Amino acid sequence: MTSVDTRQRDRNVGEPGEQRREFLRAFTEQGWARPGVERPTARPHVTLIVATVATLFALLAGVAMQLIKPVKLKPTTHRAAAAPTAAATWSAVAGWDCAAADDRGFTVTGRQSTWATVGSGAWTRNGCHGDYEAVPFTGTESGVAPSVEWWFRPAAAMVRCRVQVLVPAPHPEVYQQVRAVTYSVLDGPGGTELARFTIDQGVSTTTWVPGGTYPVGGKGITVRLSSGGKSPSARAGLAVAQVKVGCTR
C-alpha cells in the first residue's frame, strides 16, 4: 500500500463526528420502524394544559402592558339629530263640494232657493267632485247679501299666498256668465278685508285665473264672494266653484 492510500484511509477513519451522526440517524429510523414501537405524540390533556397556560400568559402580558402604558380610547361623540326643516311651500284647494280639512274649508252664508247646482265643469281633483253652484245677484247691499268664503290656514312658516280662482265650464241653459266678478281677501274667516281683486268669469272653461298674492297671518287667509249688487242682466249668475292658494315662506 502506498503512502497516499495510507493517508486517505487515516483521513476517513479520523472523522468520528460524521460517523456518529450517521449511526444515530440509522438507529432512530430503525427504532420507529420496528413493529409495536409508537412514535411519541402529544397527549390531549397535555395539549390543553399548554394552550391554557399560553392563553393565561398572553392575557397577563396584555394587562401588564396596559398598566405600564395605558392605551387612551377616544370617547364616542353622539351628535343630536338635526331638526326637520319646515317645508318651503304650502298649497291647498277648497270650494263647493270639496273635502274639508282642519287647514282648509268652504263656508256658505244665506243660501237661497234660487241657487242652482251645475253637475259638471268644475275641479275634479284634491277631493273635489267637479260640480259647482250658479248664484244669481240679489240686488241688495253686499254686506247683508248671501255670500261664500274659501278659507285656508297654511303652515305657520308661510308669510304670503298666491290666490287662484277656478272659472268652471259655463252652462248657458242654467245661467249667463259675468265678465267682471269682484272678490275680497280677508285676514281669516269672517275677518277684516285686506284687498279686492276682479276676474273675468267669461274666460276659457275650467281655468285657474290668478287673483294676486297677499300676506298671510296667524288666522290664515280667506277669499270671500258676495251675491249683493245689481244684476248686469236678467239671467246673469256668479259661478261659485273652487279656490286654490300657493303659499311660501
PENORVEN-V363356 format. One record per pair of residues at least 12 apart in sequence whose C-alpha atoms are under 8 Angstrom apart, sorted by sequence separation. I is the first residue (numbers start at 1). J is the second residue. D is the distance in whole Angstrom. If there is no record, write none. Layout:
BEGIN
[[I,J,D] [I,J,D]]
END
This chain:
BEGIN
[[92,104,7] [94,106,6] [119,131,4] [120,132,7] [184,196,4] [199,211,7] [118,131,6] [119,132,7] [183,196,6] [184,197,7] [198,211,7] [117,131,7] [118,132,5] [182,196,7] [183,197,5] [197,211,6] [117,132,6] [118,133,6] [182,197,6] [183,198,6] [197,212,7] [117,133,5] [118,134,7] [182,198,4] [116,133,6] [117,134,6] [181,198,5] [182,199,7] [115,133,7] [116,134,5] [180,198,6] [181,199,5] [115,134,6] [116,135,7] [180,199,6] [181,200,6] [115,135,5] [179,199,8] [180,200,5] [181,201,7] [114,135,7] [115,136,7] [179,200,5] [180,201,7] [114,136,7] [178,200,7] [179,201,5] [178,201,6] [179,202,5] [177,201,6] [178,202,6] [177,202,6] [99,126,8] [98,126,8] [99,127,5] [98,127,5] [99,128,6] [187,216,7] [98,128,4] [187,217,7] [189,219,8] [97,128,6] [98,129,6] [188,219,5] [96,128,8] [97,129,6] [187,219,6] [188,220,5] [189,221,8] [93,126,6] [95,128,8] [97,130,8] [187,220,6] [188,221,5] [189,222,6] [92,126,8] [94,128,8] [97,131,7] [112,146,8] [167,201,6] [187,221,5] [188,222,5] [96,131,7] [97,132,7] [110,145,7] [111,146,6] [167,202,8] [169,204,8] [170,205,7] [186,221,6] [187,222,6] [96,132,6] [110,146,4] [111,147,8] [132,168,8] [152,188,8] [167,203,7] [169,205,4] [185,221,7] [186,222,5] [96,133,7] [109,146,6] [110,147,7] [151,188,7] [167,204,8] [168,205,5] [169,206,5] [185,222,6] [186,223,6] [108,146,8] [109,147,5] [151,189,6] [167,205,6] [168,206,4] [185,223,5] [186,224,7] [201,239,7] [108,147,6] [109,148,6] [167,206,5] [168,207,7] [184,223,6] [185,224,6] [108,148,5] [134,174,8] [149,189,7] [166,206,6] [167,207,5] [183,223,7] [184,224,5] [107,148,6] [108,149,7] [134,175,7] [166,207,6] [167,208,6] [183,224,6] [184,225,7] [106,148,7] [107,149,5] [166,208,4] [167,209,7] [183,225,5] [106,149,6] [107,150,7] [123,166,8] [165,208,5] [166,209,6] [182,225,7] [183,226,8] [106,150,5] [122,166,7] [164,208,6] [165,209,5] [105,150,6] [106,151,6] [122,167,8] [123,168,8] [164,209,5] [165,210,6] [104,150,8] [105,151,5] [122,168,5] [164,210,4] [165,211,7] [104,151,6] [105,152,7] [121,168,5] [122,169,7] [163,210,6] [164,211,5] [104,152,4] [121,169,5] [162,210,8] [163,211,5] [164,212,8] [103,152,6] [104,153,6] [120,169,8] [121,170,7] [162,211,7] [163,212,6] [103,153,5] [162,212,6] [163,213,6] [103,154,6] [162,213,4] [163,214,8] [161,213,5] [162,214,6] [118,171,8] [160,213,7] [161,214,5] [160,214,5] [161,215,6] [178,232,8] [95,150,6] [160,215,4] [161,216,7] [94,150,6] [118,174,8] [159,215,6] [160,216,5] [94,151,8] [159,216,5] [181,238,8] [116,174,7] [158,216,7] [159,217,7] [178,236,6] [176,235,5] [177,236,6] [178,237,7] [92,152,8] [161,221,8] [175,235,6] [176,236,4] [177,237,6] [178,238,7] [175,236,6] [176,237,6] [177,238,7] [156,218,7] [175,237,6] [177,239,8] [91,154,8] [90,154,6] [90,155,7] [153,218,8] [153,219,7] [154,220,6] [153,220,4] [90,158,7] [152,220,6] [153,221,7] [89,158,7] [151,220,7] [152,221,5] [88,158,8] [151,221,6] [152,222,6] [86,157,7] [151,222,4] [168,239,7] [150,222,6] [151,223,6] [167,239,7] [149,222,7] [150,223,5] [168,241,7] [149,223,6] [150,224,6] [167,241,7] [149,224,4] [166,241,6] [148,224,6] [149,225,7] [166,242,5] [147,224,7] [148,225,5] [165,242,6] [166,243,6] [147,225,6] [148,226,7] [165,243,5] [166,244,8] [147,226,4] [164,243,6] [165,244,6] [146,226,6] [147,227,6] [163,243,7] [164,244,5] [145,226,6] [146,227,6] [163,244,6] [164,245,6] [145,227,6] [146,228,7] [163,245,5] [123,206,7] [143,226,8] [145,228,5] [162,245,5] [163,246,7] [121,205,8] [122,206,6] [142,226,6] [144,228,8] [161,245,6] [162,246,5] [121,206,6] [142,227,7] [143,228,8] [161,246,5] [162,247,6] [142,228,4] [161,247,4] [141,228,5] [142,229,6] [160,247,6] [161,248,6] [140,228,5] [141,229,6] [159,247,7] [160,248,6] [138,227,6] [139,228,6] [140,229,5] [158,247,6] [159,248,6] [160,249,7] [137,227,5] [138,228,5] [139,229,5] [140,230,7] [158,248,5] [159,249,5] [136,227,7] [137,228,6] [138,229,6] [139,230,4] [157,248,8] [158,249,4] [135,227,7] [137,229,6] [138,230,7] [139,231,7] [150,242,8] [157,249,6] [137,230,6] [138,231,8] [150,243,7] [152,245,8] [154,247,7] [137,231,5] [136,231,8] [136,235,8] [137,236,7] [136,236,6] [137,237,6] [136,237,4] [137,238,8] [135,237,5] [136,238,6] [134,237,6] [135,238,5] [134,238,6] [135,239,7] [133,238,8] [134,239,5] [135,240,7] [133,239,6] [134,240,6] [132,239,7] [133,240,5] [132,240,6] [133,241,7] [132,241,5] [131,241,7] [123,241,8] [122,241,6] [123,242,7] [122,242,8] [96,240,7] [95,240,8] [96,241,5] [95,241,6] [96,242,6] [95,242,4] [94,242,6] [95,243,6] [93,242,7] [94,243,6] [93,243,6] [94,244,7] [93,244,4] [92,244,6] [93,245,7] [91,244,7] [92,245,6] [91,245,5] [92,246,7] [91,246,4] [90,246,6] [91,247,6] [89,246,7] [90,247,5] [89,247,6] [90,248,6] [89,248,5] [88,248,6] [89,249,7] [88,249,6]]
END
